[in-house]
Amino acid sequence: MLHRRLKVTAAVAGVALLVAACGGGQGGSAKGSADAADEGTPQAGGSVIYGIENESNGGWCLPESQLAISGIQVARAIYDTLMVPAQSGEMMPFLATSVTPNDTFDRWTIKLRKGVKFHDGTDLTAEVVKNNLDAYRGKYEGRSATLFSFVFDNVDTVKATDPLTVTVTTKTPWPSFPNFLFFEGRIGIMGQSQLDDATNCDKALVGTGPFRKKEWKLNNRFVAEKNADYWQTDADGTRLPYLDEITFVSMLNDGDSVESLQMGRYDLMHTSTGEDLERVEALADAGTINVLSTSDFADVTYVMFNESKPPFDNMDARLAVSQAIDRDEFVKLRTAGRQPVASGPFAPGSIGYLKNSGFPAYNLDEAKQHVAAYERETGKQLGFTMLHGGDPGSLTSMELVQSQLAEVGIDMKLTPADQAALIDQVIAGGFDAVFWRNHPGGDPDGQFVWWRSDSPVNFGRYQDPTIDRLLAAGRAEPDAAKRKTIYEDLNRRFAQQAHNVWLMWSAWAVSSQPKVHGILGPDIDGEPPFEGLAVGHPVSGLWVEQ
């Protein structure tokens, strides 16, 4: 739930948001567009330094990229998507003006905005959008798409049927198809010149977004400058964006990112760690900074097992770990209780959410019984290696889990890796278990790609026909009540099989200097902006007091 605390300055009434993880439903107690007026009249010009979690070493050739949240945040400055979520979480047209199905939901007509230009001066046309969608689905010469070819596997054909119309036919009815034209902010539309760049697609960025790439120094900074020809305007008709420049910097090597914000080395920062949330709340209470935080539409932090090999191809091993981890203690110690213990992959507000999914409860006696059963069956001690991020917070979290598992005789070794190496190891299957975060809220069909048995990005590598059946049924079902039941059953199936250990729904925060405003962005065609932060946020509405 989104919360705010008002802080009045001599210059203008600023808005601060109380850091909390309420686990509420969709929407919060304060609405972004309604509160925008409290922030004062936007001022054009100026620049900000934005602290983000990590570096995107592989760049932004979008059909081929492996972007975590930090890379998505940068991508949203450079590229626009055809659809974006509104405040309710429902998708609405953005680069498109409409996305309309036929009666059977297997043919979709996408109408595009007229007069939109890419950063290189070329026009947004149906042919370019068709080529982008073909690239995402692995059907465009010169581009590969390991992840997205599966995301769009249900697409049969894409055709440019007039200069501003694209028609997509699907293999099966697909009522939630518009969600995949955003897909966690990953489906930006690239200019034809970038799409066809055989050597520098990852670096020669060409979008239609509010900012253009000015400079990228790997492991140092990404500088984006204002796109003076951007198509979007605010409610008063003022052309966006307001800022002249944004510099994104990775906080990975920053010893104390909160202190950097407090000291003015950052103007704003995007974070989800419990320690940071506790500290920025205290600073907001003191009136030093502003904080916007929400656990609505949250992603989930969890332990993901690799079920393709020992020990987690064994049900007793999964149950032993699941019941030996005290998740309440984990959340209390690692987030000061600010992030809710997760009952499954679907956070409150998602249609598959269940307060009690049946996930195995913390129980040391039962955990010990599963350890003994595993060791009787295999003749081996239950032990494994946990892959985790190289940051201090991840290490501390996994040391806590390590100590909990030791109480039942499970030997867990720790292997840290930087974000790029960690993702590569997970993709290759080179892990026993991994400390992971994924599955931001929205339509549950968006998780189809991550959980299907035959998906190349089913990183847990479980082969579960029941999950496959439920995913297929949820995808094709247009009735909202029936879809709710399907995804609740899917939630229960994850719990029954202990496929993952759900730790907590991640509360994300954007903390900023009091001079920074417009975090959530402007209204979109009269609709209030989306309040979730797990997939970043628009930057077109950011402005600073001069």
C-alpha positions in Angstrom: 0.0 0.0 0.0 1.3 3.4 -0.9 1.7 5.9 1.9 2.7 9.5 2.1 3.8 11.9 4.9 3.5 15.6 4.1 6.5 17.8 4.7 6.1 21.6 4.2 9.1 23.6 3.1 9.3 27.4 2.7 9.5 27.0 -1.1 6.7 24.5 -1.8 4.6 21.8 -0.1 6.6 18.6 -0.8 5.3 15.1 -0.5 7.1 12.4 1.5 5.9 8.8 1.7 6.1 6.8 4.8 8.0 3.6 4.3 5.7 0.7 5.1 4.8 -2.7 3.7 1.1 -3.0 4.4 0.3 -5.8 2.0 -2.9 -4.1 1.0 -4.9 -4.5 -2.1 -4.6 -2.7 -5.4 -4.1 1.1 -5.0 -3.1 2.9 -1.8 -4.5 5.4 0.6 -2.9 8.2 -1.4 -3.2 8.5 -5.2 -0.3 9.7 -7.3 -2.1 12.0 -9.6 -4.2 13.6 -6.9 -1.2 14.4 -4.8 0.8 15.8 -7.8 -0.7 19.2 -7.2 0.7 19.2 -3.6 4.2 19.1 -5.0 3.8 22.4 -6.7 4.0 23.4 -10.4 6.6 21.4 -12.3 9.7 23.3 -13.4 11.6 22.6 -16.6 15.3 22.1 -16.6 17.9 20.7 -14.3 19.4 17.3 -13.8 19.4 14.4 -11.3 21.8 11.7 -10.2 19.8 8.4 -9.8 21.2 5.6 -7.7 20.1 2.2 -8.9 20.9 -1.3 -7.6 23.3 -2.6 -10.2 25.0 -2.3 -13.6 23.5 -3.8 -16.8 26.7 -5.2 -18.2 25.1 -6.8 -21.3 23.6 -3.5 -22.5 20.1 -2.8 -24.0 19.6 -4.8 -27.2 16.2 -5.5 -25.8 15.1 -8.7 -27.5 18.4 -10.3 -26.4 18.9 -8.5 -23.1 18.8 -10.0 -19.6 17.6 -7.0 -17.6 17.2 -7.0 -13.9 15.3 -4.1 -12.3 18.1 -1.6 -12.7 18.4 -2.3 -16.4 14.6 -2.0 -16.8 14.7 1.4 -15.0 17.2 2.7 -17.5 15.3 1.2 -20.4 12.2 3.0 -19.4 14.0 6.3 -19.8 15.1 5.5 -23.4 12.3 3.3 -24.7 8.5 3.4 -24.7 6.3 0.4 -24.6 3.0 -0.1 -26.6 1.1 -0.5 -23.3 1.7 0.6 -19.7 -0.1 -0.1 -16.4 -2.5 2.4 -15.0 -3.1 3.0 -11.3 -5.4 -0.1 -11.0 -2.8 -2.3 -12.7 -4.9 -2.6 -15.8 -3.0 -2.1 -19.1 -3.7 0.9 -21.2 -2.4 2.1 -24.6 0.8 4.2 -24.6 2.7 4.1 -27.9 -0.4 2.4 -29.1 -3.7 4.3 -29.2 -5.7 1.0 -28.9 -5.2 -2.7 -28.7 -8.4 -4.5 -29.6 -9.3 -8.2 -29.7 -11.7 -10.1 -31.9 -14.6 -12.0 -30.2 -12.4 -15.1 -29.7 -9.3 -13.3 -28.4 -7.0 -14.8 -31.0 -6.6 -11.8 -33.3 -5.5 -8.4 -31.9 -5.4 -5.0 -33.8 -2.8 -2.5 -32.5 -3.3 1.1 -33.6 -0.3 3.3 -33.2 0.1 7.0 -32.3 0.7 9.3 -35.2 3.7 11.6 -35.4 6.0 9.7 -32.9 9.6 9.8 -33.8 12.6 7.8 -32.8 15.8 9.4 -31.4 17.4 9.2 -34.9 14.5 11.2 -36.5 12.8 8.2 -38.1 9.1 7.7 -37.7 7.3 5.1 -35.6 5.5 2.9 -38.1 3.6 -0.3 -38.1 6.5 -1.9 -40.1 9.0 -1.0 -37.3 6.7 -2.3 -34.6 6.1 -5.5 -36.6 9.9 -6.0 -36.9 10.3 -5.4 -33.1 7.7 -7.9 -32.2 9.2 -10.4 -34.7 12.6 -9.8 -33.0 11.1 -10.5 -29.6 9.6 -13.7 -30.8 12.8 -14.9 -32.5 11.5 -14.4 -36.0 13.7 -11.5 -37.2 17.0 -12.2 -39.0 20.1 -11.1 -37.2 18.4 -11.0 -33.7 18.2 -13.9 -31.2 15.7 -14.0 -28.4 16.2 -16.8 -25.9 13.8 -15.5 -23.3 11.3 -13.6 -25.4 10.9 -16.3 -28.0 9.1 -18.2 -25.3 7.3 -15.2 -24.0 5.7 -14.7 -27.5 5.6 -18.4 -28.4 1.8 -18.2 -28.6 2.0 -15.6 -31.4 1.3 -17.1 -34.8 1.7 -14.1 -37.1 2.4 -10.4 -37.0 1.5 -8.2 -39.9 1.7 -4.4 -40.7 -1.8 -4.0 -42.2 -1.5 -0.2 -42.8 1.1 2.4 -41.9 -0.1 2.7 -38.3 -1.8 -0.7 -37.7 -0.3 -4.0 -36.7 -2.4 -7.2 -36.6 -1.3 -10.0 -34.4 -2.9 -13.5 -34.5 -2.3 -16.0 -31.8 -2.3 -19.8 -31.7 -4.8 -20.0 -28.9 -7.2 -17.5 -27.3 -5.1 -15.1 -25.3 -7.2 -12.6 -23.3 -4.2 -11.2 -21.4 -2.1 -10.5 -24.5 -2.0 -6.7 -23.9 0.0 -7.4 -20.7 2.8 -8.9 -22.8 3.2 -5.6 -24.7 4.6 -4.2 -21.5 5.9 -7.4 -19.7 7.5 -5.9 -16.7 8.7 -2.9 -18.7 10.9 -5.1 -20.9 9.2 -4.7 -24.3 10.5 -1.3 -25.4 10.2 -0.5 -29.1 13.6 0.1 -30.7 14.4 2.1 -33.8 15.1 0.2 -37.0 18.7 1.3 -37.0 19.3 -0.3 -33.6 17.3 -3.4 -34.5 19.5 -3.9 -37.5 22.9 -3.0 -35.9 24.9 -6.2 -36.1 27.7 -5.1 -33.8 26.5 -2.4 -31.5 22.8 -3.2 -30.8 23.5 -3.3 -27.1 25.2 0.1 -27.1 23.7 2.2 -29.9 20.4 2.8 -28.2 17.5 4.3 -30.3 14.1 4.5 -28.8 11.2 6.9 -28.7 11.5 7.6 -25.0 11.7 10.8 -23.0 15.6 10.6 -22.9 18.3 9.7 -25.3 21.6 7.9 -24.5 24.3 10.5 -24.1 27.1 8.4 -22.5 27.6 5.0 -21.0 30.7 4.2 -19.1 30.5 0.6 -17.9 30.6 0.2 -14.1 30.6 4.0 -13.8 27.5 5.8 -15.1 24.8 6.0 -17.8 23.9 9.5 -18.8 20.6 10.2 -20.6 19.8 13.6 -22.0 16.4 15.1 -22.8 14.6 14.1 -26.0 13.4 17.5 -27.0 11.0 15.9 -29.6 9.3 13.6 -27.2 5.6 13.0 -28.0 4.0 13.0 -24.5 2.7 16.2 -22.8 1.4 16.8 -19.3 -2.2 17.7 -18.4 -1.5 21.4 -19.2 -0.1 20.6 -22.6 3.6 21.1 -21.6 5.9 18.8 -23.5 7.7 16.2 -21.4 10.2 15.5 -20.0 10.9 18.3 -17.6 14.5 17.4 -16.8 17.5 18.1 -19.1 19.5 15.1 -17.9 19.5 12.0 -15.8 22.7 10.2 -14.7 22.1 6.6 -13.5 24.9 5.2 -11.2 25.1 1.7 -9.8 25.1 1.6 -6.0 26.7 -1.8 -5.9 30.1 -0.5 -4.9 28.8 2.2 -2.7 29.6 1.4 0.9 26.5 3.3 2.2 23.9 4.3 -0.4 21.6 5.9 2.2 24.4 8.1 3.4 25.2 9.0 -0.2 21.6 10.1 -0.6 21.7 12.0 2.7 24.9 13.7 1.7 23.6 14.7 -1.7 25.7 12.4 -3.8 22.4 11.0 -5.2 19.3 13.0 -5.8 17.2 9.9 -5.7 17.6 6.1 -5.3 15.6 2.9 -5.9 16.0 0.2 -3.3 14.2 -2.7 -1.6 16.6 -3.8 1.2 15.2 -3.9 4.7 18.1 -2.0 6.2 17.7 0.8 3.7 14.0 1.0 4.2 14.4 1.3 8.0 17.0 4.1 7.6 15.2 6.1 5.0 12.0 6.0 7.0 13.9 7.6 9.9 15.3 10.3 7.6 11.8 11.0 6.2 10.5 11.3 9.8 13.2 13.8 10.5 12.3 15.8 7.3 15.6 15.2 5.6 14.4 13.3 2.6 11.2 12.2 0.9 10.3 8.5 0.6 7.8 6.8 -1.6 7.3 3.1 -0.8 4.8 0.4 -1.7 4.4 -3.4 -1.5 1.5 -3.4 -3.9 2.2 -5.3 -7.2 5.3 -6.6 -5.4 7.8 -9.1 -6.6 8.7 -11.9 -4.3 12.0 -12.7 -2.6 12.6 -16.4 -2.3 14.9 -19.4 -2.3 14.7 -21.2 -5.6 15.7 -24.8 -5.8 17.3 -26.4 -8.9 15.1 -29.5 -9.1 17.0 -31.0 -12.0 19.7 -32.5 -9.8 20.4 -33.6 -6.2 19.5 -32.8 -3.6 16.4 -30.9 -4.6 15.1 -33.4 -7.1 14.0 -35.0 -3.8 10.8 -33.9 -2.1 12.1 -34.6 1.4 15.1 -32.3 0.7 12.8 -29.5 -0.4 10.4 -30.0 2.6 13.4 -30.1 5.0 14.7 -26.7 3.9 11.2 -25.2 3.7 10.3 -26.2 7.3 13.7 -25.4 8.8 13.7 -21.7 7.6 11.9 -19.5 10.1 10.5 -17.0 7.7 9.0 -14.8 10.4 12.4 -14.5 12.1 14.0 -13.8 8.7 11.6 -10.9 8.0 11.9 -9.5 11.5 15.7 -9.5 11.5 16.3 -8.6 7.8 13.6 -6.0 7.3 12.6 -4.9 10.8 9.2 -6.4 10.0 8.7 -3.9 7.2 8.2 -6.5 4.4 5.4 -9.1 4.7 6.1 -12.8 4.9 5.0 -14.3 1.5 2.5 -17.1 1.4 3.2 -17.7 -2.3 4.3 -16.1 -5.6 1.2 -13.8 -5.8 1.3 -10.7 -3.6 -1.9 -9.1 -2.2 -3.7 -7.4 -5.1 -3.0 -10.3 -7.6 -5.9 -12.5 -8.5 -4.0 -15.7 -7.4 -3.3 -14.3 -3.9 -4.1 -16.5 -0.9 -3.6 -15.6 2.7 -2.9 -19.2 3.4 -1.7 -21.3 0.4 -0.8 -24.3 2.5 2.9 -23.6 2.3 4.7 -25.9 4.8 4.9 -24.2 8.2 8.1 -23.7 10.2 8.5 -26.9 12.2 12.0 -28.1 13.3 10.8 -31.5 14.3 9.2 -32.2 10.9 12.2 -30.7 9.2 14.5 -33.2 11.0 12.2 -36.0 9.9 12.5 -35.0 6.3 16.3 -34.7 6.7 16.4 -38.3 8.1 14.1 -39.6 5.3 16.4 -38.0 2.7 19.5 -39.5 4.2 17.9 -43.0 4.5 16.9 -42.9 0.8 20.1 -41.5 -0.6 22.7 -42.6 1.9 24.1 -39.0 1.8 24.1 -36.1 4.3 21.7 -33.3 3.2 23.9 -30.4 2.1 24.0 -27.9 -0.8 25.5 -24.7 -2.0 23.5 -21.4 -2.0 24.2 -19.0 -4.8 23.6 -15.4 -3.8 24.4 -11.8 -4.7 27.7 -10.3 -3.8 26.3 -7.4 -1.8 26.6 -7.3 2.0 22.8 -7.5 2.5 22.5 -10.7 0.6 25.4 -12.3 2.4 23.9 -11.4 5.8 20.5 -12.8 4.8 22.0 -16.1 3.7 24.2 -16.3 6.8 20.9 -16.2 8.7 19.4 -18.9 6.6 22.6 -20.9 7.0 22.4 -20.8 10.8 18.7 -21.8 10.7 19.3 -24.8 8.5 22.3 -25.9 10.7 19.8 -26.5 13.6 18.4 -29.5 11.7 21.7 -30.8 10.4 21.6 -29.3 6.9 25.0 -28.1 5.7 24.6 -25.1 3.5 27.7 -23.5 1.9 27.6 -20.0 0.4 28.8 -18.8 -3.0 28.5 -15.1 -3.8 28.4 -13.7 -7.3 27.9 -10.3 -8.9 24.5 -9.8 -10.5 25.6 -10.6 -14.1 27.5 -13.7 -13.1 24.7 -14.9 -10.9 22.2 -14.6 -13.7 24.5 -16.4 -16.1 24.9 -19.3 -13.6 21.2 -19.6 -13.0 20.5 -19.6 -16.8 23.1 -22.4 -17.2 21.7 -24.4 -14.3 25.0 -24.2 -12.4 23.5 -24.0 -8.9 21.9 -26.0 -6.2 19.7 -23.2 -4.8 19.8 -19.4 -5.3 18.6 -16.4 -3.3 16.3 -14.9 -5.9 13.7 -12.2 -6.6 11.2 -12.2 -9.4 7.5 -12.3 -10.4 6.3 -8.7 -9.9 2.5 -8.3 -9.5 0.1 -7.9 -12.4 -1.7 -10.5 -14.5 -0.6 -14.0 -13.4 -0.3 -15.0 -17.0 2.9 -13.0 -17.1 4.5 -15.8 -15.1 3.7 -18.4 -17.8 7.2 -18.0 -19.2 8.9 -18.6 -15.8 7.1 -21.7 -14.7 6.2 -23.9 -17.7 8.1 -27.2 -17.8 9.4 -26.6 -21.3 10.4 -23.0 -20.8 14.1 -22.2 -21.2 13.7 -19.8 -18.3 12.0 -22.2 -15.9 15.2 -21.7 -13.8 13.9 -24.0 -11.0 13.8 -26.8 -13.7 10.8 -28.5 -12.2 8.7 -30.7 -14.4 5.1 -30.4 -13.1 2.2 -31.3 -15.4 -0.3 -29.8 -12.9 1.4 -26.4 -13.1 1.5 -26.7 -16.9 -2.2 -27.5 -17.1 -3.1 -24.6 -14.8 -0.9 -22.1 -16.7 -2.5 -23.2 -20.0 -6.0 -22.9 -18.6 -5.4 -19.5 -17.0 -4.0 -18.2 -20.3 -7.0 -19.1 -22.4 -9.8 -18.3 -19.9 -11.6 -15.0 -20.4 -13.9 -15.3 -17.4 -12.4 -13.3 -14.4 -13.9 -15.5 -11.7 -12.7 -18.7 -13.3 -9.2 -17.3 -13.8 -9.1 -16.4 -10.1 -9.8 -20.0 -9.1 -7.2 -21.3 -11.6 -4.4 -19.1 -10.2 -5.4 -19.9 -6.6 -5.0 -23.6 -7.4 -1.7 -22.8 -9.0 -0.6 -21.1 -5.8 -1.6 -24.1 -3.8 0.3 -26.5 -6.1 3.5 -24.6 -5.5 3.0 -25.0 -1.8 2.2 -28.7 -2.0 5.3 -29.5 -3.9 7.6 -27.0 -2.1 9.0 -25.8 -5.4 10.4 -22.7 -3.8 10.7 -21.2 -0.3 8.7 -18.0 -0.4 10.4 -15.5 2.0 8.8 -12.1 1.6 7.0 -9.8 -0.8 9.5 -7.0 -1.5 8.6 -3.5 -0.6 10.3 -1.1 -3.1 11.1 2.5 -2.3 12.2 5.6 -4.2 13.9 7.9 -1.8 14.8 11.4 -2.9 16.0 14.8 -2.0 13.2 17.2 -1.1 13.8 19.1 -4.4 12.9 16.1 -6.5 9.2 15.6 -7.5 7.1 13.7 -9.9 8.3 10.2 -9.1 5.2 8.4 -10.3 5.0 10.3 -13.5 2.1 12.2 -15.1 -1.4 10.9 -15.8 -1.7 8.9 -19.0 -4.6 10.0 -21.2 -6.4 11.2 -18.0 -5.7 8.0 -16.0 -3.7 8.2 -12.8 -0.3 6.6 -13.0 0.7 3.2 -11.8 1.8 3.1 -8.1 3.9 -0.1 -8.2 7.7 0.2 -8.1 8.9 -3.4 -8.6 9.3 -2.7 -12.4 10.7 0.8 -12.0 8.7 3.9 -12.8 8.5 6.5 -15.6 10.9 9.3 -15.5 9.2 11.7 -17.9 7.5 13.5 -15.0 10.5 13.9 -12.8 11.3 17.6 -12.0 13.5 19.5 -9.6 13.1 22.8 -7.9 15.5 25.3 -9.4 
